[in-house]
Amino acid sequence: MGKIEFRLPDIGEGVVEGEIVSWHVKVGDSVKEDDPILDVMTDKATVTIPSPTDGIIKSIQGKAGEMLKVGQVCIVFEGEGGSTEEVVEVTEEETITQEIKEEKIVEKVVEKTTKATPQVRKKGERVMASPAVRKKAREVGINLNEVSGSGPGGRITHTDLDSWKEAGSPVAAAGVKRTALSGVKEVPVIGLRRKIAEQMSKSYSTIAHFSYFEEVDVTNLEELRVHLNNNRKEGQPKLTYLPFIMQALVKALSEHPKCNAHYLDEEEKILQYEAINLGIATQTDKGLFVPVVKNVEAQDIWESASEMMRVSKASRDGTASIKDLQGSTFTITSLGRMGGLGATPIINHPEVGILGVHNAKDEPVVIDGRIEVRKIMRLSSSWDHRVIDGWDGAMLIQTLKKLLEHPATIFM
């Protein structure tokens, strides 16, 4: 039997370390080649590392939340072969494909609960209680069918009996007796949540934010949207407001190129981009992702909508590649149906601006001295005041407003 040391492989261009998200194996387990052994996170993507060999796990290095450097021994196998020590190092191609096959953010939740919420049994459900509790109930004349249990699975405890006696009845004024809680749930900040925290802290602490708000009359845009959806061809996606906003941003950012840029703090220089690569902030059950629709300037509205749907869906189901999550020059964050009156979105560092889109609502508007009901959308934007003056940020939003209120001009 030979000892095989497996080192963390190169899992992406420029990546020098990764955070352990979870282990799929433990010491003593037998594994086959290509079995998943470890989830490692880097740059908002989680990579599942497969086993390079058949063998038995002899030791593992690190636990969830700790960092591993590329080239560091992370696991030792005992495999078939001679007694000599073998060091196995695999390439990126052998470990992963550019498509992330699995996004599996695991948060280990430690329960430190001294008393749980009483669970009410369904009618006819069996009473769960230890012999000692049953004996105590018989001695004091308590019908266990009338007592709610706070133990695991609704098991009745001695404390439940005491609470029942103090209340004088199994039912308080509002139903089941309410119990004071003192539990604490400890959630380690690891994986994607740590990455989000680091990015938000960096953005907020290094960027001098200022925000600008505006209302946009999208009544005509809504009519065009409905018309295009009613006449779309087979295979064309249903249009929301976002593809129109993306197309309008192509024009607006082209007119205000200062806003389509990165500010490199340490190098003290600004990179202004010709390409319009729009990050689309996407909330998933794993946390916030910002997949990127690249070169929107080269797409029509149907292509923009299709690509936005693709990268957003990939983020939600965990199949987004590293490439899908990199390269944005400007970001859109949509509050969707929640709407709201305004927000102060945090800029996606190192970008210099971000656009927040709220829902469109019917509101009374004064037009030429008369009141009309129009569809109004609110926009919230934030800008890096170190490189974007208030005038520049406001002018981009005003240009965007004109385009959205006269949607034919988006396509002229």
C-alpha positions in Angstrom: 0.0 0.0 0.0 1.4 3.4 -1.0 0.8 6.8 0.5 -0.6 9.4 -2.0 -0.5 13.1 -1.2 -3.0 15.1 -3.1 -2.3 18.8 -3.5 -4.9 21.5 -4.2 -4.7 22.0 -8.0 -4.8 25.2 -10.0 -8.5 25.9 -10.2 -8.5 29.1 -12.2 -6.4 31.8 -13.8 -4.7 33.9 -11.1 -6.2 31.9 -8.2 -3.6 31.3 -5.5 -5.9 29.9 -2.8 -9.4 28.7 -2.1 -11.7 28.5 0.8 -12.9 25.1 2.0 -16.7 25.0 1.8 -17.3 21.3 2.7 -15.7 17.9 2.7 -17.5 15.0 1.0 -15.3 12.5 2.8 -13.8 11.7 6.2 -10.8 9.8 7.5 -11.3 6.1 6.9 -13.6 6.4 3.9 -12.9 4.4 0.8 -13.2 6.4 -2.5 -13.0 5.6 -6.2 -11.3 7.8 -8.8 -13.5 10.8 -9.7 -15.6 10.6 -6.6 -16.2 14.1 -5.2 -14.0 14.7 -2.2 -13.9 18.5 -1.5 -15.8 21.7 -2.4 -13.5 24.8 -2.7 -14.7 28.3 -3.3 -12.9 31.0 -5.3 -14.1 34.2 -6.8 -17.8 33.4 -6.1 -17.7 30.0 -7.7 -17.6 26.7 -5.9 -15.6 24.0 -7.5 -16.0 20.3 -6.6 -12.6 18.6 -6.6 -12.7 14.9 -7.6 -10.5 12.1 -6.2 -7.5 11.5 -8.4 -7.3 7.8 -7.4 -8.9 4.8 -5.7 -7.9 4.6 -2.0 -8.6 5.0 1.6 -8.6 8.5 3.3 -5.8 8.6 5.8 -5.9 12.3 6.6 -7.5 15.6 5.5 -6.2 19.1 5.9 -8.4 22.0 7.0 -12.1 22.4 7.8 -14.9 24.5 6.4 -14.1 28.1 6.4 -10.3 27.7 6.3 -8.1 28.6 3.3 -6.0 26.2 1.2 -3.2 27.5 -1.0 -2.8 26.0 -4.5 -0.1 23.3 -4.3 -0.8 22.6 -0.6 -1.4 19.0 0.5 -5.1 18.8 1.3 -5.7 15.1 1.6 -3.6 11.9 1.9 -4.8 8.6 0.5 -3.6 5.0 1.1 -3.8 3.4 -2.3 -2.8 0.2 -4.1 0.8 -0.1 -5.0 4.2 -0.3 -3.4 5.5 1.3 -0.2 7.0 4.3 -1.8 5.5 7.7 -1.3 3.8 9.2 -4.3 2.8 12.8 -4.8 -0.2 13.4 -7.1 -0.8 16.7 -8.7 -3.5 17.2 -11.3 -4.2 19.9 -13.8 -7.2 22.1 -14.1 -8.5 20.1 -17.1 -8.4 16.9 -15.0 -10.1 18.5 -12.1 -12.8 20.7 -13.5 -14.3 21.9 -16.8 -14.9 25.6 -17.2 -18.5 25.0 -16.5 -19.0 24.7 -12.7 -20.8 21.4 -12.3 -21.9 22.0 -8.8 -22.5 25.0 -6.6 -23.0 23.6 -3.1 -22.6 26.2 -0.4 -22.9 24.3 2.9 -23.5 26.3 6.1 -23.0 24.1 9.2 -25.6 25.4 11.7 -24.8 24.8 15.4 -27.8 24.7 17.6 -27.4 26.0 21.1 -31.0 25.9 22.3 -32.1 25.5 25.9 -35.8 25.4 25.1 -37.6 24.8 21.8 -41.0 26.0 20.7 -43.7 23.6 21.9 -45.0 21.4 19.1 -48.7 20.7 19.0 -49.7 17.2 18.1 -52.2 16.4 15.5 -55.4 14.7 16.6 -54.9 11.0 17.2 -51.1 11.4 17.1 -49.2 9.3 19.7 -48.0 11.0 22.8 -44.2 10.9 23.2 -42.8 10.9 26.7 -40.3 9.0 28.8 -41.5 6.5 31.5 -40.5 9.0 34.2 -42.6 11.8 32.7 -45.6 9.4 32.3 -45.3 8.4 36.0 -45.1 12.0 37.1 -48.1 12.9 35.0 -50.2 10.0 36.6 -49.1 11.1 40.1 -50.3 14.7 39.6 -53.3 13.8 37.5 -52.3 15.4 34.2 -53.7 14.0 30.9 -50.6 13.9 28.6 -52.9 14.3 25.6 -53.5 17.9 26.7 -49.8 18.8 27.0 -47.7 20.2 24.2 -44.1 18.8 24.1 -41.0 21.0 23.6 -38.6 18.1 23.3 -37.3 16.6 20.1 -40.1 15.5 17.8 -42.7 17.0 20.3 -41.6 14.8 23.2 -43.1 15.9 26.5 -40.5 16.8 29.2 -40.7 17.4 32.9 -40.5 21.2 32.2 -43.6 20.9 30.0 -45.5 19.3 32.9 -44.4 22.1 35.2 -45.5 24.7 32.7 -48.9 23.0 32.3 -49.4 23.0 36.1 -48.4 26.7 36.4 -50.9 27.7 33.7 -53.6 25.7 35.3 -54.8 24.7 31.9 -53.3 23.3 28.7 -54.6 26.2 26.8 -53.8 29.9 27.5 -55.9 32.8 26.5 -54.6 32.8 22.9 -54.4 29.0 22.6 -51.2 27.0 23.3 -49.2 28.3 26.2 -46.4 30.5 25.0 -43.0 29.7 26.2 -40.0 32.1 26.6 -37.2 31.2 24.3 -33.5 31.6 24.9 -32.0 29.6 22.0 -29.1 30.9 19.9 -28.3 29.7 16.4 -24.6 30.1 15.5 -24.1 30.3 11.7 -20.4 30.4 10.5 -19.7 33.0 7.9 -18.1 30.9 5.2 -18.2 30.2 1.5 -20.3 32.6 -0.6 -21.6 34.5 2.4 -18.0 35.3 3.4 -17.2 36.4 -0.2 -20.2 38.7 -0.2 -19.3 40.2 3.1 -15.7 40.8 2.0 -16.8 42.4 -1.3 -19.4 44.6 0.3 -17.0 45.8 3.0 -14.4 46.5 0.4 -16.8 48.4 -1.8 -18.4 50.4 1.0 -15.1 51.3 2.8 -13.1 52.2 -0.2 -15.7 53.9 -2.5 -17.0 57.3 -1.8 -20.7 56.6 -2.7 -23.2 59.2 -3.7 -26.8 58.3 -4.8 -29.2 59.8 -7.3 -32.9 59.0 -7.8 -35.3 59.6 -10.6 -38.9 58.7 -11.7 -39.5 57.5 -15.3 -42.8 57.3 -17.1 -42.7 53.9 -18.8 -46.3 53.9 -20.1 -45.1 53.9 -23.8 -42.5 51.4 -23.0 -45.1 49.1 -21.5 -47.2 49.3 -24.6 -44.2 48.4 -26.8 -43.2 45.6 -24.4 -46.7 44.1 -24.6 -46.8 44.5 -28.4 -43.4 42.8 -28.9 -44.4 39.9 -26.5 -47.7 39.4 -28.4 -45.8 39.2 -31.7 -42.7 37.3 -30.8 -41.4 34.5 -32.9 -41.0 30.9 -31.8 -37.9 30.6 -29.6 -37.9 34.3 -28.6 -38.1 34.9 -24.9 -40.8 36.9 -23.2 -39.5 40.4 -22.5 -39.4 42.0 -19.1 -38.3 45.7 -18.6 -34.7 44.7 -18.0 -33.8 43.9 -21.7 -35.1 47.4 -22.7 -33.1 49.0 -19.9 -30.0 47.0 -21.0 -30.4 48.3 -24.6 -31.0 51.8 -23.3 -27.8 51.6 -21.2 -25.8 50.8 -24.3 -26.7 54.2 -25.7 -26.5 56.0 -22.4 -23.1 54.6 -21.5 -21.8 55.3 -25.0 -22.7 58.9 -24.5 -21.2 59.0 -21.0 -18.2 56.7 -21.2 -16.8 57.9 -17.8 -19.6 55.8 -16.2 -18.6 52.5 -18.0 -15.3 52.1 -16.2 -13.2 50.6 -13.4 -11.2 52.6 -10.9 -8.1 50.7 -9.9 -7.4 52.1 -6.4 -3.8 50.8 -5.9 -2.7 51.8 -9.4 -4.5 55.1 -9.3 -5.9 54.8 -12.8 -9.2 54.5 -14.5 -10.0 52.0 -17.2 -12.8 53.2 -19.6 -14.3 50.3 -21.6 -15.8 50.3 -25.0 -17.6 47.0 -24.4 -20.9 47.2 -22.4 -20.7 44.2 -20.1 -23.6 44.3 -17.7 -23.6 42.5 -14.4 -27.1 41.4 -13.4 -27.4 41.1 -9.6 -29.2 37.8 -9.0 -30.6 36.6 -5.7 -30.3 32.8 -5.2 -31.0 30.5 -2.3 -27.2 30.4 -2.0 -26.7 34.1 -1.8 -26.1 37.0 -4.2 -24.5 36.4 -7.5 -23.6 38.9 -10.3 -23.5 37.0 -13.6 -22.5 39.0 -16.6 -24.1 39.6 -20.0 -21.1 40.5 -22.2 -21.0 42.8 -25.2 -24.6 43.9 -25.0 -23.7 46.6 -27.6 -23.5 43.7 -30.2 -26.9 42.2 -29.2 -30.5 43.0 -30.2 -33.1 43.0 -27.5 -34.0 39.3 -27.9 -30.4 38.2 -27.6 -30.0 40.4 -24.5 -33.0 38.9 -22.9 -32.0 35.3 -23.8 -28.4 35.8 -22.4 -29.7 37.5 -19.3 -32.0 34.6 -18.6 -29.2 32.1 -19.3 -26.7 33.5 -16.9 -29.3 34.2 -14.2 -30.7 30.7 -14.4 -27.1 29.3 -14.3 -26.4 31.3 -11.1 -29.6 30.0 -9.4 -29.1 26.3 -10.3 -25.3 26.3 -9.6 -24.0 25.8 -13.2 -22.6 29.3 -13.8 -19.0 29.1 -15.0 -16.2 31.4 -13.7 -16.4 33.2 -17.0 -20.1 33.9 -16.5 -19.3 35.7 -13.2 -16.4 37.9 -14.3 -15.8 40.9 -16.5 -18.7 43.3 -15.8 -18.2 47.0 -16.5 -21.5 48.2 -15.0 -24.1 46.5 -12.8 -27.9 46.5 -12.7 -29.7 45.4 -9.5 -33.5 44.9 -9.7 -35.8 44.8 -6.7 -38.5 43.4 -9.0 -41.9 43.1 -7.6 -40.9 44.3 -4.2 -40.6 47.8 -5.6 -39.9 50.3 -2.9 -39.5 54.1 -3.0 -35.7 54.1 -3.3 -32.5 52.4 -2.3 -28.8 53.1 -2.1 -27.2 50.2 -3.9 -23.5 49.4 -3.2 -21.3 49.6 -6.2 -19.8 46.4 -7.4 -16.0 47.2 -6.9 -14.0 48.1 -9.0 -16.9 49.5 -11.1 -17.8 53.2 -10.7 -21.6 53.0 -10.9 -24.7 50.8 -10.3 -28.3 51.1 -11.3 -31.2 50.0 -9.1 -34.5 49.3 -10.9 -37.8 49.4 -9.0 -41.2 48.0 -10.1 -43.5 50.0 -12.4 -46.8 51.1 -10.8 -49.9 53.0 -11.9 -49.8 56.5 -10.4 -51.7 59.8 -11.0 -49.6 62.3 -12.9 -50.3 65.9 -13.9 -49.9 66.4 -17.6 -50.8 69.8 -19.2 -52.9 70.7 -16.2 -54.9 67.4 -16.1 -54.5 64.3 -14.1 -53.7 61.1 -15.9 -52.9 57.6 -14.7 -49.4 56.7 -15.9 -47.1 53.8 -15.3 -44.2 55.1 -13.2 -40.9 53.4 -12.5 -38.3 54.6 -10.0 -34.6 54.4 -10.6 -31.9 54.5 -7.9 -28.3 54.8 -8.8 -25.0 55.0 -6.9 -21.7 56.4 -8.1 -18.0 56.5 -7.1 -17.6 60.2 -6.3 -13.8 59.8 -6.5 -14.1 59.6 -10.3 -17.7 60.4 -11.2 -18.9 63.9 -10.5 -22.5 64.4 -9.5 -23.3 66.0 -12.9 -22.0 63.0 -14.8 -24.0 60.5 -12.8 -27.1 62.6 -13.0 -26.7 63.1 -16.8 -26.5 59.4 -17.4 -29.7 58.8 -15.5 -31.4 61.7 -17.4 -30.3 60.2 -20.7 -31.6 56.8 -19.7 -34.9 58.5 -18.6 -35.4 60.1 -22.1 -34.7 56.8 -23.8 -37.1 54.8 -21.7 -39.9 57.4 -22.0 -39.5 57.5 -25.8 -38.6 53.8 -26.4 -38.4 54.1 -30.2 -35.2 56.1 -29.7 -33.6 53.1 -28.0 -33.5 51.4 -31.4 -32.7 54.4 -33.6 
